[in-house]
Amino acid sequence: MSLSSYQIKYKRPTVDAFIALRASIGWGKTDKNLAKVSLANSLFHVTVYRENEQEQLNELIGMGRVVGDGAMYFYLQDVVVAPDCQGQGIGELVMKELEIYLANTASKGATIGLLSAKGKENFYRRFGYLTRPNDSLGNGMCKFVR
């Protein structure tokens, strides 16, 4: 399928579509209220929809979003492409749109971070992201609330 059969939007997805897309790549079940608040508090969304035969844009097949304080710290979250649509340039398209937003929003001195899924680090390196640890930066870390 070519990129011409997809449409990009700059708005948050529905909560149900977001939950379904995350589940499709193995990220488990997401609490509906948690997803609703998280999406509403994001700074920027890129969503990609597949056109069906009736030209309706109702199937979310890719997305990415920016979260953070909107000044010093920005984080890329949920850069996701449905399994049956991977390898078609959709992830790169999402990243390019996120990078345009960040280029127009993040000022000199800001930090842009992300947590890469294991094995996806090379994808993000193409956009200038550094792997940690390196000579100047220690390991990235996170904590999950259970």
Contact map, one row per residue, 1 for C-alpha under 8 A:
11101000000000000000000000000000000000000000000000000000000000000000000000000000000000010000000000000000000000000000000000000000000000000000000000
11111100000000000000000000000000000000000000000000000000000000000000000000000000000000010000000000000000000000000000000000000000000000000000000000
11111100000000000000000000000000000000000000000000000000000000000000000000000000000000011100000000000000000000000000000000000000000000000000000000
01111110000000000000000000000000000000000000000000000000000000000000000000000000000000000000000000000000000000000000000000000000000000000000000000
11111110000000000000000000000000000000000000000001100000000000000000000000000000000000000000000000000000000000000000000000000000000000000000000000
01111111000000000000000000000000000000000000000111100000000000000000000000000000000000000000000000000000000000000000000000000000000000000000000000
00011111100000000000000000000000000000000000000111100000100000000000000000000000000000000000000000000000000000000000000000000000000000000000000000
00000111110000000000000000000000000000000000011110000000000000000000000000000000000000000000000000000000000000000000000000000000000000000000000000
00000011111000000000000000000000000000000000011110000000000000000000000000000000000000000000000000000000000000000000000000000000000000000000000000
00000001111100000000000000000000000000000001111000000000000000000000000000000000000000000000000000000000000000000000000000000000000000000000000000
00000000111110000000000000000000000000000001111000000000000000000000000000000000000000000000000000000000000000000000000000000000000000000000000000
00000000011111000000000000000000000000110001111000000000000000000000000000000000000000000000000000000000000000000000000000000000000000000000000000
00000000001111101100000000000000000000100000001000000000000100000000000000000000000000000000000000000000000000000000000000000000000000000000000000
00000000000111111100000000000000000000000000000000000000000000000000000000000000000000000000000000000000000000000000000000000000000000000000000000
00000000000011111110000000000001001100100000000000000000000000000000000000000000000000000000000000000000000000000000000000000000000000000000000000
00000000000001111111000000000001000000000000000000000000000000000000000000000000000000000000000000000000000000000000000000000000000000000000000000
00000000000011111111100000000000000000000000000000000000001100000000000000000000000000000000000000000000000000000000000000000000000000000000000000
00000000000011111111110000000000001000000000000000000000000100000000000000000000000000000000000000000000000000000000000000000000000000000000000000
00000000000000111111111000001101001000000000000000000000000000000000000000000000000000000000000000000000000000000000000000000000000000000000000000
00000000000000011111111100000000000000000000000000000000000000000000000000000000000000000000000000000000000000000000000000000000000000000000000000
00000000000000001111111110000000000000000000000000000000000111000000000000000001110000000000000000000000000000000000000000000000000000000000000000
00000000000000000111111111111000000000000000000000000000000000000000000000000101000000000000000000000000000000000000000000000000000000000000000000
00000000000000000011111111111100000000000000000000000000000000000000000000000000000000000000000000000000000000000000000000000000000000000000000000
00000000000000000001111111100000000000000000000000000000000000000000000000000000011000000000000000000000000000000000000000000000000000000000000000
00000000000000000000111111100000000000000000000000000000000000000000000000000001111000000000000000000000000000000000000000000000000000000000000000
00000000000000000000011111110000000000000000000000000000000000000000000000000000000000000000000000000000000000000000000000000000000000000000000000
00000000000000000000011111111000000000000000000000000000000000000000000000000000000000000000000000000000000000000000000000000000000000000000000000
00000000000000000000011001111100000000000000000000000000000000000000000000000000000000000000000000000000000000000000000000000000000000000000000000
00000000000000000010011000111110000000000000000000000000000000000000000000000000000000000000000000000000000000000000000000000000000000000000000000
00000000000000000010001000011111011000000000000000000000000000000000000000000000000000000000000000000000000000000000000000000000000000000000000000
00000000000000000000000000001111111000000000000000000000000000000000000000000000000000000000000000000000000000000000000000000000000000000000000000
00000000000000110010000000000111111100000000000000000000000000000000000000000000000000000000000000000000000000000000000000000000000000000000000000
00000000000000000000000000000011111110000000000000000000000000000000000000000000000000000000000000000000000000000000000000000000000000000000000000
00000000000000000000000000000111111111000000000000000000000000000000000000000000000000000000000000000000000000000000000000000000000000000000000000
00000000000000100110000000000111111111100000000000000000000000000000000000000000000000000000000000000000000000000000000000000000000000000000000000
00000000000000100000000000000001111111110000000000000000000000000000000000000000000000000000000000000000000000000000000000000000000000000000000000
00000000000000000000000000000000111111111000000000000000000000000000000000000000000000000000000000000000000000000000000000000000000000000000000000
00000000000000000000000000000000011111111100000000000000000000000000000000000000000000000000000000000000000000000000000000000000000000000000000000
00000000000110100000000000000000001111111100000000000000000000000000000000000000000000000000000000000000000000000000000000000000000000000000000000
00000000000100000000000000000000000111111100000000000000000000000000000000000000000000000000000000000000000000000000000000000000000000000000000000
00000000000000000000000000000000000011111110000000000000000000000010000000000000000000000000000000000000000000000000000000000000000000000000000000
00000000000000000000000000000000000001111111100000000000000000001111000000000000000000000000000000000000000000000000000000000000000000000000000000
00000000000000000000000000000000000000001111100000000000000000001111010000000000000000000000000000000000000000000000000000000000000000000000000000
00000000011100000000000000000000000000000111110000000000000000001110000000000000000000000000000000001000000000000000000000000000000000000000000000
00000000011100000000000000000000000000000111111000000000000000111100000000000000000000000000000001000000000000000000000000000000000000000000000000
00000001111100000000000000000000000000000001111100000000000000111000000000000000000000000000010011000000000000000000000000000000000000000000000000
00000001111110000000000000000000000000000000111110000000000111110000000000000000000000000000010000000000000000000000000000000000000000000000000000
00000111100000000000000000000000000000000000011111000000000111100000000000000000000000000100010000000000000000000000000000000000000000000000000000
00000111100000000000000000000000000000000000001111100000111111000000000000000000000000000000000000000000000000000000000000000000000000000000000000
00001110000000000000000000000000000000000000000111110000111110000000000000000000000000000000000000000000000000000000000000000000000000000000000000
00001110000000000000000000000000000000000000000011111111111000000000000000000000000000000000000000000000000000000000000000000000000000000000000000
00000000000000000000000000000000000000000000000001111111111000000000000000000000000000000000000000000000000000000000000000000000000000000000000000
00000000000000000000000000000000000000000000000000111111000000000000000000000000000000000000000000000000000000000000000000000000000000000000000000
00000000000000000000000000000000000000000000000000111111000000000000000000000000000000000000000000000000000000000000000000000000000000000000000000
00000000000000000000000000000000000000000000000000111111100000000000000000000000000000000000000000000000000000000000000000000000000000000000000000
00000000000000000000000000000000000000000000000000111111110000000000000000000000000000000000000000000000000000000000000000000000000000000000000000
00000010000000000000000000000000000000000000000011110011111000000000000000000000000000000000000000000000000000000000000000000000000000000000000000
00000000000000000000000000000000000000000000000011110001111100000000000000000000000000000000000000000000000000000000000000000000000000000000000000
00000000000000001000000000000000000000000000000011110000111110000000000000000000000000000000000000000000000000000000000000000000000000000000000000
00000000000010001100100000000000000000000000001111000000011111100000000000000000000000000000000000000000000000000000000000000000000000000000000000
00000000000000000000100000000000000000000000001111000000001111100000000000000000110010000000000000000000000000000000000000000000000000000000000000
00000000000000000000100000000000000000000000001110000000000111110000000000000011110000000110010000000000000000000000000000000000000000000000000000
00000000000000000000000000000000000000000000111100000000000111111000000000000111100000000010010000000000000000000000000000000000000000000000000000
00000000000000000000000000000000000000000000111000000000000001111100000000011111000000000000011001000000000000000000000000000000000000000000000000
00000000000000000000000000000000000000000111110000000000000000111110000000011110000000000000000001000000000000000000000000000000000000000000000000
00000000000000000000000000000000000000000111100000000000000000011111000001111000000000000000000001000000000000000000000000000000000000000000000000
00000000000000000000000000000000000000001111000000000000000000001111110001111000000000000000000000000000000000000000000000000000000000000000000000
00000000000000000000000000000000000000000110000000000000000000000111111011100000000000000000000000000000000000000000000000000000000000000000000000
00000000000000000000000000000000000000000000000000000000000000000011111111000000000000000000000000000000000000000000000000000000000000000000000000
00000000000000000000000000000000000000000010000000000000000000000011111111000000000000000000000000000000110000000000000000000000000000000000000000
00000000000000000000000000000000000000000000000000000000000000000001111111000000000000000000000000000000011001000000000000000000000000000000000000
00000000000000000000000000000000000000000000000000000000000000000000111111000000000000000000000000000000011011100000000000000000000000000000000000
00000000000000000000000000000000000000000000000000000000000000000001111111100000000000000000000000000000000001111000000000000000000000000000000000
00000000000000000000000000000000000000000000000000000000000000000111111111110000000000000000000000000000010001111000000000000000000000000000000000
00000000000000000000000000000000000000000000000000000000000000000111000011111000000000000000000000000000000000011100000000000000000000000000000000
00000000000000000000000000000000000000000000000000000000000000011110000001111110000000000000000000000000000000011110000000000000000000000000000000
00000000000000000000000000000000000000000000000000000000000000011110000000111110000000000000000000000000000000000110000000000000000000000000000000
00000000000000000000010000000000000000000000000000000000000000111000000000011111000000000000000000000000000000000000000000000000000000000000000000
00000000000000000000000000000000000000000000000000000000000001111000000000011111100000000010011000000000000000000000000000000000000000000000000000
00000000000000000000110010000000000000000000000000000000000001110000000000000111110000000010000000000000000000000000000000000000000000000000000000
00000000000000000000100010000000000000000000000000000000000011100000000000000011111011000110000000000000000000000000000000000000000000000000000000
00000000000000000000100110000000000000000000000000000000000011000000000000000001111111000000000000000000000000000000000000000000000000000000000000
00000000000000000000000110000000000000000000000000000000000000000000000000000000111111000000000000000000000000000000000000000000000000000000000000
00000000000000000000000000000000000000000000000000000000000000000000000000000000011111000000000000000000000000000000000000000000000000000000000000
00000000000000000000000000000000000000000000000000000000000010000000000000000000111111110100000000000000000000000000000000000000000000000000000000
00000000000000000000000000000000000000000000000000000000000000000000000000000000111111111110000000000000000000000000000000000000000000000000000000
00000000000000000000000000000000000000000000000000000000000000000000000000000000000011111100000000000000000000000000000000000000000000000000000000
11100000000000000000000000000000000000000000000000000000000000000000000000000000000011111110000000000000000000000000000000000000000000000000000000
00100000000000000000000000000000000000000000000000000000000000000000000000000000000001111111100000000000000000000000000000000000000000000000000000
00100000000000000000000000000000000000000000000100000000000001000000000000000000100011111111110000000000000000000000000000000000000000000000000000
00000000000000000000000000000000000000000000000000000000000001100000000000000011100001011111111000000000000000000000000000000000000000000000000000
00000000000000000000000000000000000000000000000000000000000000000000000000000000000000001111111100000000000000000000000000000000000000000000000000
00000000000000000000000000000000000000000000000000000000000000000000000000000000000000001111111110000000000000000000000000000000000000000000000000
00000000000000000000000000000000000000000000011100000000000001110000000000000010000000000111111111000000000000000000000000000000000000000000000000
00000000000000000000000000000000000000000000000000000000000000010000000000000010000000000011111111100000000000000000000000000010000000000000000000
00000000000000000000000000000000000000000000000000000000000000000000000000000000000000000001111111110000000000000000000000000000000000000000000000
00000000000000000000000000000000000000000000010000000000000000000000000000000000000000000000111111111000000000000000000000000000000000000000000000
00000000000000000000000000000000000000000000110000000000000000011100000000000000000000000000011111111100000000000000000000000000000000000000000000
00000000000000000000000000000000000000000000000000000000000000000000000000000000000000000000001111111110000000000000000000000000000000000000000000
00000000000000000000000000000000000000000000000000000000000000000000000000000000000000000000000111111111000000000000000000000000000000000000000000
00000000000000000000000000000000000000000001000000000000000000000000000000000000000000000000000011111111100000000000000000000000000000000000000000
00000000000000000000000000000000000000000000000000000000000000000000000000000000000000000000000001111111110000000000000000000000000000000000000000
00000000000000000000000000000000000000000000000000000000000000000000000000000000000000000000000000111111110000000000000000000000000000000000000000
00000000000000000000000000000000000000000000000000000000000000000000000000000000000000000000000000011111110000000000000000000000000000000000000000
00000000000000000000000000000000000000000000000000000000000000000000010000000000000000000000000000001111111000000000000000000000000000000000000000
00000000000000000000000000000000000000000000000000000000000000000000011101000000000000000000000000000111111101000000000000000000000000000000000000
00000000000000000000000000000000000000000000000000000000000000000000001100000000000000000000000000000000111111000000000000000000000000000000000000
00000000000000000000000000000000000000000000000000000000000000000000000000000000000000000000000000000000011111000000000000000000000000000000000000
00000000000000000000000000000000000000000000000000000000000000000000000100000000000000000000000000000000001111100000000000000000000000000000000000
00000000000000000000000000000000000000000000000000000000000000000000001111000000000000000000000000000000011111110000000000000000000000000000000000
00000000000000000000000000000000000000000000000000000000000000000000000111000000000000000000000000000000000011111000000000000000000000000000000000
00000000000000000000000000000000000000000000000000000000000000000000000011110000000000000000000000000000000001111100000000000000000000000000000000
00000000000000000000000000000000000000000000000000000000000000000000000011110000000000000000000000000000000000111110000000000000000000000000000000
00000000000000000000000000000000000000000000000000000000000000000000000000111000000000000000000000000000000000011111000000000000000000000000000000
00000000000000000000000000000000000000000000000000000000000000000000000000011000000000000000000000000000000000001111100000000000000000000000000000
00000000000000000000000000000000000000000000000000000000000000000000000000000000000000000000000000000000000000000111111110010000000000000000000000
00000000000000000000000000000000000000000000000000000000000000000000000000000000000000000000000000000000000000000011111110000000000000000000000000
00000000000000000000000000000000000000000000000000000000000000000000000000000000000000000000000000000000000000000001111110000000000000000000000000
00000000000000000000000000000000000000000000000000000000000000000000000000000000000000000000000000000000000000000001111111000000000000000000000000
00000000000000000000000000000000000000000000000000000000000000000000000000000000000000000000000000000000000000000001111111110000000000000000000000
00000000000000000000000000000000000000000000000000000000000000000000000000000000000000000000000000000000000000000001111111111000001000000000000000
00000000000000000000000000000000000000000000000000000000000000000000000000000000000000000000000000000000000000000000001111111100000000000000000000
00000000000000000000000000000000000000000000000000000000000000000000000000000000000000000000000000000000000000000000000111111110000000000000000000
00000000000000000000000000000000000000000000000000000000000000000000000000000000000000000000000000000000000000000001000111111111100000000000000000
00000000000000000000000000000000000000000000000000000000000000000000000000000000000000000000000000000000000000000000000011111111111000000000000000
00000000000000000000000000000000000000000000000000000000000000000000000000000000000000000000000000000000000000000000000001111111100000000000000000
00000000000000000000000000000000000000000000000000000000000000000000000000000000000000000000001000000000000000000000000000111111100000000000000000
00000000000000000000000000000000000000000000000000000000000000000000000000000000000000000000000000000000000000000000000000011111110000000000000000
00000000000000000000000000000000000000000000000000000000000000000000000000000000000000000000000000000000000000000000000000011111111000000000000000
00000000000000000000000000000000000000000000000000000000000000000000000000000000000000000000000000000000000000000000000000001001111100000000000000
00000000000000000000000000000000000000000000000000000000000000000000000000000000000000000000000000000000000000000000000010001000111111000000000000
00000000000000000000000000000000000000000000000000000000000000000000000000000000000000000000000000000000000000000000000000000000011111001111000000
00000000000000000000000000000000000000000000000000000000000000000000000000000000000000000000000000000000000000000000000000000000001111111111000000
00000000000000000000000000000000000000000000000000000000000000000000000000000000000000000000000000000000000000000000000000000000001111111100000000
00000000000000000000000000000000000000000000000000000000000000000000000000000000000000000000000000000000000000000000000000000000000011111100000000
00000000000000000000000000000000000000000000000000000000000000000000000000000000000000000000000000000000000000000000000000000000000011111100000000
00000000000000000000000000000000000000000000000000000000000000000000000000000000000000000000000000000000000000000000000000000000000111111110000000
00000000000000000000000000000000000000000000000000000000000000000000000000000000000000000000000000000000000000000000000000000000000111111111000000
00000000000000000000000000000000000000000000000000000000000000000000000000000000000000000000000000000000000000000000000000000000000110001111100000
00000000000000000000000000000000000000000000000000000000000000000000000000000000000000000000000000000000000000000000000000000000000110000111110000
00000000000000000000000000000000000000000000000000000000000000000000000000000000000000000000000000000000000000000000000000000000000000000011111000
00000000000000000000000000000000000000000000000000000000000000000000000000000000000000000000000000000000000000000000000000000000000000000001111100
00000000000000000000000000000000000000000000000000000000000000000000000000000000000000000000000000000000000000000000000000000000000000000000111110
00000000000000000000000000000000000000000000000000000000000000000000000000000000000000000000000000000000000000000000000000000000000000000000011111
00000000000000000000000000000000000000000000000000000000000000000000000000000000000000000000000000000000000000000000000000000000000000000000001111
00000000000000000000000000000000000000000000000000000000000000000000000000000000000000000000000000000000000000000000000000000000000000000000000111
